[in-house]
Amino acid sequence: MCSNGMKILYNTELGKDIQLSELHTKYDAVYLALGAQKAVPMPVKGSELNGCYLGVDFLKAHTLGNTPPLGKKVAIVGGGNTAIDCARTAIRLGCEVSVIYRRTKDEMPADLFEIEAAEHEGVIFHYLCNPVEYFGENGKLTEVKIEKMHLGEADSSGRRRPEPTGEFTEEKFDNIIAAISQVPEIAL
């Protein structure tokens, strides 16, 4: 596309380096590739504890050489490609990694080859599970309360909706990385 005249402006912050109104007047066509780099926090009691991270923040820190300290046992929450990227990164750092996902493998939005690669690398998957509370000592995560789920009717995504069962387990983790969603970071 660039050989046909398209120009790419890298490292350009919309609203700071260039204004939307400016783009409208200077160009005939504009494509904004904003990405979805702002993590959506998981609304779980205890998520303010040390050792609780958000997926895209963890991956960005790792890419920049500032990997947060991870303990031996790490939980990843989510079923998308960001969750799988977090899991595979943590296992390569020598952690014992569990992915906690509220639906089944069939409903996971992550690419199947990525899921299978994570399984091959040793990532453990806990399907039909959802963390409901984090516990800690001295401000540091130590344990996660997990509710068993079952699948109900399909929701707006076309996947069967996870529904709580009222059955709980608790599992010790040194860290938890919530990778449930991300949105574009735009403030205009």
N, C-alpha and C positions, 0 to 999 in steps of 0.2 A: 504494500500500500504506500509505503514511503517513496518507492521508485516512481509512483504515479503522482507525486506531488504532495502527499500528506506530510505534515510536520508534527512532531511530537515535542511538547514542552515538558521536560522532566523537572522534578523538584520545584514545582510551581504550586503555591498554596492559593487556592481560590479564596477571595476575600482579603488577601494580604498582598500577594505579588501581582494579582490580576483580579479585576472585578467582573462579575457576571455581565453587567451592563456594557463593559468594554468589549467582551467577547461578542456580544450581540451586534455591536456596531462595526467591529473590525473584520469579521469573518462571515462567509456565506454558510458554512456548516461547522458545527462544533460537536465533538464527542467528549464528554467528561467521564473519565475512568477514575472515579473516586474510590472505589473499593469499599470493603466493609471491615474497617480496621478498629472499630470501637467495640469492645466486648460488652455483652449484655450480662450484668451481674445475676447470679442465681439467688433468689430470695429465700435463703435458708438461715434459720437462727444459728448464730455462731460463725457466720461467714467472715466476720471481722477478725477472727483469730489469725495469728501468724501461722503461715504454712498453707493458707488458702489463696489460690491464685486464679486468674482468669485466663482462658486459653490463648487468645491472640496476644495478650500481654506477655505471657510466658514464652511463646514462640518468638516474639519480637526481641525480648530480652536475651534469649538464647542466641538468636541470629547475630545480635550486636556484641556477643561475648560477655554478657552480663547475666548468665544463667542463675536464677535464684537457687539458693541452697536447697537441695532435695534430700530427704531422708531415704531410708531403705525401702519403705512401702508407700507407694503413691497411687491414689485413685484419680481417675479421669471421669468426669461426668459429661455425657453427651454421646451422640451417635453419628455426627457428621464428620467431614474430612478434617476439620480443625481438631476435633477430639482424637481422631486416629493419629494425626500428626503429633499431638502432644504425647500420646501414649508411646509412639515409636521413638520419639526424642528421649523421653524419660527412660525407656528400657535400654536405649543405647548409652545412657549415662550410668547404667549399672543398677537401676532401681527395679524392684518387683512391682509390676504395674497391673492394675485392675481397671477395666472400663466398666462403669456403671451406666446402664441404659434402660430407660423405662418401658421400652417396647422390645420386640424380638429382633433377631438378626435380620429377618425378612423386611422389617420396617425401617431399618437403619438407612439414613440418607447418604452415608459415606459410600464411596465406590467399593464394590465387592472385592476387587483386587487389593485395595488398601486394607480392608478388614482381614482378608486372608493372609496378607503379608504380616500384619500385626500378630495374628495368631501364630504364624510360623516363627516369629521372633520371640514368642513366649508371653505375649500379653494375655491376661486372663479376662474373660468377658462375663459379666453378671447381667443377664438379661432379665426383663420384667422386674427391675429394681429402681428405686428412686431415693436419693438421700433426702431426709427430712429435718435433720438437725446435726450440727457439729458440736463436739465437746472438746475441751482442752484443759490443760493445766498450766498455770503461770502465763496465760495468754497465748499458748501454743497449741495447735491442733493435736489431738491424741486419738480421737475416736469419731466414727460417723454412724449415726442411726439411719438405717435403711429400711424403707417400707417395700414389701413385696407388692407387685402390681399384677393386674390381669387385664386382658384386652377387651374393650367393649365394642360399640358400634364405630364405624368409620367417622372421622372428623373432616374438617374442611380440607385437610391435606390429602385426603383419600386413604390415609392409614388408619388402622383401628386405634381408637383412643385408649390410652392407659388409664386404668381406674384403680384407686387404692383398695387394698384388701383388709387393712387393719392389722396385718401381720408384720412384725418388726424384728430386725436383727441389729446387732451392733458389731462393728468391725474396727480394729485399730488400724490407723493410717498415720503416717508422718506428714503427709501433704495431700491436698486435694486440689485438682485443677478443673474448674467448671468451664466447659467449652460448649455451652448450650446454644449460643447464637452470637452474631455480631451485626452491627449496623454501620452505615457510613457515618463518618464524623464530619458533619457539616454545620457550620454556624455562620449564617449569612444575615 
